[in-house]
């Protein structure tokens, strides 16, 4: 027995020595990792400075690329270290002044993605625990949670009074089912112009049929407010190069695109259309229903809209009407579409060269001009620019987009009647 006792004691001493050696080795390894983390963080904080003695542009480009390659490599290596470097990153960020040519340690936190890293980014986004509020941190947080499949965590960002942070929150929750409370938060954002686009995306991408009536009502309120937009009848400056319509038309078109994609919105759209007075809002509701394959119920409204010269400036909406006929039109629509294909007055003067772009017309009347084109035609309005250019500027060609769209819709309807599978249906995504 004494011999066995001695053997066991010797074995325990040896095991203890091994454990101590392993712990010492682990401690040394951790220290080495933290030292390496310090080196990598210093790489991130290093700003790219152009060497004034280097004049060759290719050499400068190579130096710049090398700088960003080092930052990218440092970011990836740090992110693989995980939680042990989170405190170091957080400490660095408390005194880190981010500049455009420096690496961003917040990207490291996003890539680490552990609960500890998540909390740190959320603190930065919301301005908690000694951090300044940051919309950049909010974007990283939203991207991280989307990748993790936890979009609902981004709801926390909507409580901020920062437009940038709330915008990141809206992009983060896009695609989740809204409950009544969250929908009210999104609805508040619809009333703020700078948040409207991401809020619309949240409503459009909600897969749930719940709250369909409330969502449609919110969109109708937006439609009703378009008429009060400043300079609604003008085209935005710069859009004359390649965009149709005016400010009002672009808003109506965007809202219709959201309306028809609201899940299970048929009944709510029909209810709103039944109570809407004659006018553009009613036509928009009709168009949304047409895109949901109810063209037989709204045919009269669509035809009335397309023939109404008072709606001649609604170039995008008119085009969307033809899309609906292309996708869901029926043989009884062909006679009307042939009238459009033969005589619709809308046309575009296409210019090329130094004055590339196009001007919209209704017959001989120019429509959807910018404020500059109206107020300073000699400088901005092609037909009046002889004084500036020194010669007559003439269009390269005149095209009739609505007539062409009507012809395409006729062919799609005829193909469907002849048994061609899904003819024209690719014009719109599947209905939800």
N, C-alpha and C positions, 0 to 999 in steps of 0.2 A: 504493500500500500504506500509506504513512504516514497518508493521509486515512482509510482504512478503520479503521486502528488507533485513530486519534483518536475516530472515531465509536463504536467498540466500547467504548473507555474511558469515553466520556461516557455511553453507555447503561448500563454497569455501575455508574457512580457514581450515576446517577439511580435505578436499581433498588435499590441499597443504601440510598439515602435513603428510598425508598418502604417498604422492609422495616423500616427503623428507625422510620419514622413509624407503621407498622402495629403494630410491637411496643410502641411507646410508648402508642399508643391502646389496645392490648389490655391493657397493664399498668394504664393508667388505668381501663379498664372493669372489670378484675378487682378493683382497689382499691375502685371504686365499689360493686361487687357485695358485697364483703366488708363495706363500711360499711353497706350496706343490710341485709346479714345480721345485723349487730350490732343494728340498729334493730328488725328483726323478732324477734330473740331476746329483746330487752328487752320487746317486747309480750307474748311468751309468759310471761315471768317476772313480768309485772304482775298483782298480785292484785286481784280485784274487792273494792272497799270500798264499803259502803253509806253514802251521804251522809245523816247524821242529820237534815239539814234537809229532806230529801225524804220526805214522809209518804204521798203518794199511792201506793197499791199498783200502779196501772197504770204510773205513771212509773218506779217502781222496777223493774218487770218489763221495761220498755223499755230501761232502763239496763243491766240484767243481760244482755238479749239482745244489745245493742250490744257489750258486753264480749266475749261469746263469739263474735260475728261477727268481731270484730277478731282474736281468737285463731285462729279457723278460717282466715281469709284469710292470716294470717301463716304458719300451718303449711303451707298449700298453696304459697305463694310460696317458702318455704324449700325445700320438697321438690323444686321444679322446678330449683333451683340445682345439685342433684346432689352429686357427690363433693367439689367445692371447699369446701362448708360442713360436711362431716362432721367434720373436726377441730375446727371451732368448736363444733359441737353437743356433741361428746365433752368438750371442755374445759369447756363450760358445765355439763354434767351432773356433772362431778367436784365442783362446788361448788353445784349446783342443789338446792334443797329444794322438792320438789313439794308443792303444796297443792291442795285440791279446786277452788279458783276460779282456778288458774293453768293455762296450757297445758302440755302435756307434750312436751318436745323429743324423747322417744323415738318419738313418733308420726311425727315428721319422718324419723327414720332408717328406720322401717318403710315409709314412703311412698317414700323414695329407693330403697331395696331393692337397691343395688349390693353387690358382694362386700365392699367396704369398710364399708358400712353394716351388712351382715349380721354381720360380725365384731364390730363395735362392740356391737351388741345382744346377741350371744351372750356376749361378755365380761361385759356387765352382768348377764345372766341367771345366769351361773355364778360371778360374783364374781371375775373375773380382771382382771389388769392394773390393779390399784388400785381397782376398783369393789366396792361392797357387793353381795352377791347380791340379785337382784330377781326376784320372781315376775311382776311387771308386765312387766318387760323380756322375760321368758320367754314371756308370752302374746303380746306384740307380735311376737316372733321367730317363734313358731309360726304366727301368722296370716299373716305375711309369706311364710314358706316354703310354706304351703298355697296361697296365691295364685300363687306362682311354680311350683307343681306339683312341689316338691321336699320332699315330706313326710318322706322318710327322713332329711333333715338334722336333724329334730327329735329323733332318737334320742339326740343328744348331751345333751339335757335330762334324760334318764332316769338319768343317772349322778350327778345331784345328790342331796345328802342333804336338800334342801328339799322339803317336800310340795307347796308351791305351784309350784315349778319343774318337778317331776316330773309334776304334774297337767297343766301346759301342754304338756309333752312328749307325754303320752298323747293329749290332744286333737289335737295336731299330727300324730301318726302314724296316727290313725284312718283306715282305708281302704286301708292298704298291706298287702302280703302279708308275713306274719311268717315269719322263719326261726327255727330252734331257739333260737339265742341271744337274739333279741329277744323271743320268746315267754316265755322264762324271766324276763326283766325284767318283762314284763307280769304274769306269774303272781305274782311277788313283790308287785306292786302290789295284786293281788286280796286279799291278806291284810291290807291296811291299809284300814280302813273309809273314810277320807276320800279314798282313791284308787280305791275299788272301782268307782264308777259310770263314770269315764272308762276304766278298764281293761276293764270289760265292753263298753263301746262299741267298743274296739279289736278285741276278739275277735269281736263280732257283725258288724263291718263288714269283716273280713278276707275278701277275695274269693277267696283261695287255698284249694284243697281239702287242702293239706298240713297235717299235725299235727291233723287232725280228732279223732283219738282222744285226743290229749293235751288238746285244748281241752274236749272233753266230760268227761274225767276231772276237770279243774279245776273245771268247773261242778258236777259231782256232789259234790265235796268241799264246795263252798259250800252245796249243798242239805242235806248231812248236818249242817252246822254250825248250821242255822237253829234247831233245837230248843234250842240252848244260849244263844240270844240273851236278854238281860235283858228281862223283861216282854214276852215274845213273844206271850202270849195277850191282851194289852191293845191297844186302839186308841191311836194317838198323840193327844196332846192337840191339839185344833183340827181333827182329821180327821173328827170326828163331824158337822161341818157339810156335808161333801160327798164323803166317801170311804168306801168299803166295806172290810170286812176288818179284820185286826189286824196287828201288827208282823210276825208269822211269815208270814201270808198275803201281805203286800206283798213280802217277800223271795222267797218261793217263786214268785210271779207274775213278778217281774222276772227271775229266773234261767231260768224256762221260756221267757220271751220271747227271751232270748239263746240258749238251747240250740237251739231249733228253727231259728234263723237262722244257725247255724254251717254254713258251706258244706260240702256232701257229708258231713253228719253221720249219715246214716241207719244205716249199719252200726255205727258206734260207739254210737249210742243203743240199737240193738237188743241189742248185746252187754252194755251196762250194765244194761238192763232185765232181761235173762235171768238175771243174777247178783244182782239187787237183791232183798232180802227184802220181804215184803208191808209196805206202809206208804206214807206220804206221798211219800217220795222215788221209789218205784216209780211211783206215780200221776203224779208230775211228768214222769218219763221217758216214760210212756205218752202224756201230753198233748202233749209235744214231738213225739213220733212222729205223733200224730193231726194236728197242725198241718202236718206234712210229708206229708200225704195217705196215711197208713198206718192209717186209722181201723179198717179191717177186722181188723188185727192186734192192736189195743188196745181194741177195743170193750168187752170184758168188764171191763177195768180201769177204763175211764171210767164205765161204768154202776155198778160197785161203789162208786166214789168218790162219785158223785152221790147214791147212796142211803144212804151211810154217815152216820148221825147224829153219829158221832165227828168227822167232817170238816165239821160244820155251820158252824164259824167261818171256813172258807176261802171267803169270799164271792167274791173275785176269781178264784180258781182254778175255782170252780164255774161262774162266768160264762164263763171261757175255754173250759171243756169244751163249753158250748153253742155258742160261736163255732166250735169245730171241727166240731160236727155241722152247723151252718149252712153251713159252707164245703164239707165233705166227707162229710156224712152220706149214708147209703144207705137205700133203701126198708125194709130189715129193721130200721132204727133207729126207724121211726115208732111202733111199738107202745110202746116204752119211753118215747119222747118224749111220747106222749099221756098216759102215767101221770104224768110230771112236770108237764105242762101242767094236769092236773086236780087234783093234790094235793100238789105240792112245798110243804113247810112254811115255807120262807124268805119273810119279808115285811119291809116297811119302813114304819114310822110316819113320815109326812111332816108336819113342823111349819112354820108360816109366821109372818110378822110378826116380833116382837121376838125370838122363839126359833126362828128359821128353821134348818132342818137336818133330819136324819132319824135314827131309831134302828132298828137291825137286830134282827130277832126270828127265832126258830125256833119256829113255832107261837106259844105264849104266852110263851116264854122270851126275855128280852132277852139278846143276845149282842154281843160286840165292844164293850164299854164301855171308856171311858178309866179310868185310875187315879182321876181326880178324880170321875168319875161313880159309881164303886164306893164310894169312901171318903167322899165328901161329897154324897150324893144330893140333899139338900135344896137345895143350891146349884147343882149341875151336871146333874142327871138330871131331864129334863123332867117325867115323871110324879110326881116327889116334890118339885117346886118350889113347891107351893102356899104354903109358909111365906114364901118370898122374894117371889113374885109377888103373893100376896094373892088369887089366884083359880085355879081349876082350869085347867091348861094341857092342851088336848086336841089330838090330831093332826088336821090338815086332811083327810088321807086315808091309806089303807093300800094299798100296792101290792105286787105279787108279781113281781119282776123275773125270777126263774128260770122261772116259768110263762110269762111273756111271751116269753122267749128260746126256750123249747121250742116255743112256737107258731110263732115266726118260722122256726126250724129245720125244722119239719114242712113249712111252706109252701115253703121253698127246696128241700127234697128232692122234694116233689111237682112243683114247677116243673121241676126238672132231669129228672125222669122223663117229664114231658110235652114235653120238648125245648126248654125255655127256655134259651137260651145263657148260660152262666156264672152261673146263678142262685145267689146266696149267696156266690160265690167272692170277691167284693170285700171280704169280712170280714177277709181276711188278705192280706199282700203276696205276691208271687210267691216260690216256693221257689227257693233257690240250690243 
